[in-house]
Amino acid sequence: MPYVQVKDLNIYYEIEGNGEPLVLLHGMSNNSQSWKEQIRELKNDYKVIAWDAPGYGRSSNPAEEFRYFEEFAHILKAMIDELKLEKIYLLGHSMGAAIAIEFCKFYSDRIKKLIIADPTRGAAALPQEENKRKLENRLFSIESLSPEEIADKRIKALLSPYASKEVYKRVKEIMSQVRPAGYRSVAYSLYHLNQMSVLSHITVPVLIICGELDTVTPVNESKAIHEELINSKFVIIPKGGHLCYQEEPRVFNSRIIEFLNENK
């Protein structure tokens, strides 16, 4: 199994295909397994690398839980260095999108193009009391419920009514693998998240993708981010929910391929 050692962390990653490197960053309730359909198709043209973030999947837990997404971004940079990748295409979903933007903030010279799917503004989009309440609810869930119970509680919000039974089953299986160290690290990072002032300084081409029926980070969230970026395109996945890349992989993948092939 492929791992890299970053400081005191063992970071697991999936890697398939040849060509230019495309790095995939999963969301809060997922891990590298959630990118199965992207890896299967995109490996034909790219070297696709999907990590398990610290505290997720097969990666080890941080000794001290993270509080900011920049901590994830620095670990990602070290992993990319270990894999001897110079410049990458970077795709992040939801909390993975927040990590991707943070990575771009510190290491823009390492990115060719950036793709953010169903992105979140985190604290920047919420009144202070609501932001605090969300943090408390997330911490309560991971401390009081089993991973399976968290999956049961969250899954309907993450998927559209059009999601197939197979997708529902797969999503629940992956969500049930969530661990306290990773979940709490992301909960705190979302509580502190405000990247709005960073967006106007991102100069690489950006593609923003959002599921039409996303109720977790609705289309208006993506539009707000799109309006701040100076070189971005915005596409909507019809009938897709927050996990549109798992629900509608064919459409999602085609948008990725179109974007990456532009101006080659």
Secondary structure by P-SEA (a helix, b strand, c coil): cbbbbcccccccbbbbbbccbbbbbbccccccccccccccccccccbbbbbbccccccbbbbccccccaaaaaaaaaaaaaaacccccbbbbccaaaaaaaaaaacccccccbbbbcccccccccccaaaaaaaaaaaaaaaacccaaaaaaacccccccccccaaaaaaaaaaaaaccaaaaaaaaaaaaaccccccccccccbbbbbbbcccccccaaaaaaaaaacccbbbbbbcccccccccccaaaaaaaaaaaaaccc
